[in-house]
């Protein structure tokens, strides 16, 4: 685990979030908030969960342990989620730009929203966040299909192809 790998996986994560949000932006307000009986109810609630997790983990890496995740009700439309997710991605990129390989091995202790203390290396936490977002983007893809909307491909190798196209 090194900072080059971390930057790469978070560049991918940002691209994948942006790509899925481009499809989500075509939903009607009713589709966006429709209860699809998933772990986070609706497309909106699942996207906000991705946002909230990326935000809370960044705060933890900075030494702050927020007591609650963000509330989906505070994000009435796709634009509000997109704006906040972009801000969190910018802040995460700034955080990553100041990291060293050694910093990734340092233990970070935080208190979760249930008041429990946990400790992991920063690198493990960062890998967890990228994996967590991928997992929930998969849920969003399923929800989009339930709504009759074809999701875009956000596989890592699609990102590789996109990178190659932009540098060719």
C-alpha positions as CSV (number, residue, x, y, z in Angstrom):
1,X,0.0,0.0,0.0
2,X,1.4,3.4,-1.0
3,X,0.2,6.8,-1.8
4,X,0.3,6.2,-5.6
5,X,-2.2,3.3,-5.1
6,X,-4.4,5.4,-2.8
7,X,-4.5,8.3,-5.2
8,X,-5.4,5.9,-8.1
9,X,-8.2,4.2,-6.2
10,X,-9.7,7.5,-5.1
11,X,-9.4,8.9,-8.6
12,X,-11.3,5.9,-9.7
13,X,-13.8,6.3,-6.9
14,X,-14.5,9.9,-7.9
15,X,-14.9,9.0,-11.5
16,X,-17.3,6.1,-10.6
17,X,-19.4,8.3,-8.4
18,X,-19.6,11.0,-11.0
19,X,-20.5,8.5,-13.7
20,X,-23.3,6.9,-11.7
21,X,-24.6,10.3,-10.8
22,X,-24.9,11.2,-14.5
23,X,-27.4,8.4,-14.9
24,X,-29.1,9.2,-11.6
25,X,-29.6,12.8,-12.7
26,X,-32.0,11.5,-15.4
27,X,-34.4,10.1,-12.8
28,X,-37.6,11.9,-12.0
29,X,-37.9,13.3,-8.4
30,X,-40.3,10.5,-7.7
31,X,-37.9,7.8,-9.0
32,X,-35.0,9.4,-7.1
33,X,-36.8,9.0,-3.7
34,X,-39.0,5.9,-4.4
35,X,-38.7,3.3,-1.7
36,X,-37.3,0.2,-3.5
37,X,-37.0,-1.8,-0.2
38,X,-33.2,-1.9,-0.3
39,X,-30.8,-1.5,2.6
40,X,-31.0,2.3,2.2
41,X,-34.5,2.5,0.7
42,X,-34.1,4.7,-2.3
43,X,-31.6,5.7,-4.9
44,X,-31.3,9.0,-3.1
45,X,-30.8,7.4,0.3
46,X,-28.1,5.0,-1.1
47,X,-26.2,7.8,-2.8
48,X,-26.4,9.9,0.3
49,X,-25.1,6.9,2.3
50,X,-22.0,6.8,-0.1
51,X,-21.5,10.5,0.4
52,X,-22.0,10.3,4.2
53,X,-19.5,7.5,4.5
54,X,-16.9,9.2,2.4
55,X,-17.4,12.4,4.5
56,X,-17.3,10.7,7.9
57,X,-14.2,8.7,7.2
58,X,-12.4,11.7,5.9
59,X,-13.3,13.5,9.2
60,X,-12.0,10.5,11.2
61,X,-8.7,10.6,9.3
62,X,-8.4,14.3,10.3
63,X,-9.0,13.3,13.9
64,X,-12.7,14.2,14.3
65,X,-15.3,11.6,15.1
66,X,-18.7,12.9,14.0
67,X,-21.6,11.5,16.0
68,X,-23.9,10.9,13.1
69,X,-24.0,10.4,9.3
70,X,-25.6,12.9,7.0
71,X,-29.4,12.8,6.7
72,X,-30.8,12.0,3.3
73,X,-33.7,14.4,3.9
74,X,-31.1,17.2,3.7
75,X,-30.5,16.3,0.0
76,X,-33.8,16.9,-1.8
77,X,-32.4,16.5,-5.3
78,X,-29.5,15.0,-7.3
79,X,-27.8,18.4,-7.7
80,X,-27.5,18.8,-3.9
81,X,-25.9,15.4,-3.5
82,X,-23.6,15.9,-6.5
83,X,-22.4,19.3,-5.2
84,X,-21.6,17.9,-1.7
85,X,-20.0,14.7,-3.1
86,X,-17.8,16.8,-5.3
87,X,-16.8,18.9,-2.2
88,X,-15.9,15.8,-0.2
89,X,-13.9,14.4,-3.2
90,X,-12.0,17.7,-3.4
91,X,-11.3,17.6,0.3
92,X,-10.2,13.9,0.1
93,X,-7.9,14.7,-2.8
94,X,-6.3,17.5,-0.8
95,X,-5.9,15.1,2.2
96,X,-4.3,12.5,-0.1
97,X,-1.9,15.0,-1.6
98,X,-0.4,15.6,1.8
99,X,0.1,11.9,2.6
100,X,3.3,9.9,2.7
101,X,3.7,6.1,2.4
102,X,4.6,6.0,6.0
103,X,1.5,7.8,7.1
104,X,-0.6,5.0,5.5
105,X,0.8,2.6,8.1
106,X,-0.1,4.8,11.1
107,X,-2.9,3.7,13.4
108,X,-5.9,6.0,13.6
109,X,-8.4,5.6,16.4
110,X,-11.9,6.9,16.1
111,X,-15.2,6.7,17.8
112,X,-18.1,5.4,15.6
113,X,-21.6,6.7,15.7
114,X,-22.5,4.1,18.3
115,X,-19.8,5.5,20.7
116,X,-17.5,2.5,20.1
117,X,-13.7,3.1,19.7
118,X,-11.9,1.4,16.8
119,X,-8.3,1.5,15.6
120,X,-7.0,0.6,12.1
121,X,-4.1,1.8,9.9
122,X,-5.0,4.8,7.7
123,X,-4.3,2.7,4.6
124,X,-6.8,0.0,5.7
125,X,-9.4,2.6,6.3
126,X,-8.8,4.2,3.0
127,X,-9.1,0.9,1.2
128,X,-12.3,0.2,3.1
129,X,-13.9,3.5,2.0
130,X,-13.2,2.9,-1.7
131,X,-14.5,-0.7,-1.4
132,X,-17.6,0.5,0.5
133,X,-18.5,3.0,-2.2
134,X,-18.2,0.4,-4.9
135,X,-20.5,-2.0,-3.0
136,X,-23.2,0.7,-2.7
137,X,-22.8,1.8,-6.3
138,X,-23.7,-1.8,-7.2
139,X,-26.8,-1.4,-5.2
140,X,-27.7,1.8,-7.0
141,X,-27.1,0.0,-10.4
142,X,-29.7,-2.7,-9.3
143,X,-32.2,0.1,-8.2
144,X,-31.8,1.8,-11.5
145,X,-32.7,-1.4,-13.3
146,X,-35.7,-1.8,-11.1
147,X,-36.7,1.7,-12.2
148,X,-36.3,0.7,-15.9
149,X,-33.1,2.7,-16.3
150,X,-29.8,1.2,-17.6
151,X,-26.9,2.0,-15.3
152,X,-23.5,3.0,-16.7
153,X,-20.5,0.7,-16.4
154,X,-18.3,1.8,-13.5
155,X,-15.9,-1.1,-13.3
156,X,-12.3,-0.3,-12.6
157,X,-11.2,-1.6,-16.0
158,X,-13.7,0.8,-17.7
159,X,-11.9,3.6,-15.8
160,X,-8.6,2.2,-17.1
161,X,-10.0,2.4,-20.6
162,X,-11.2,6.0,-20.1
163,X,-7.8,7.0,-18.8
164,X,-6.1,5.5,-21.8
165,X,-8.5,7.3,-24.2
166,X,-7.9,10.7,-22.5
167,X,-4.1,10.2,-22.7
168,X,-4.0,8.9,-26.3
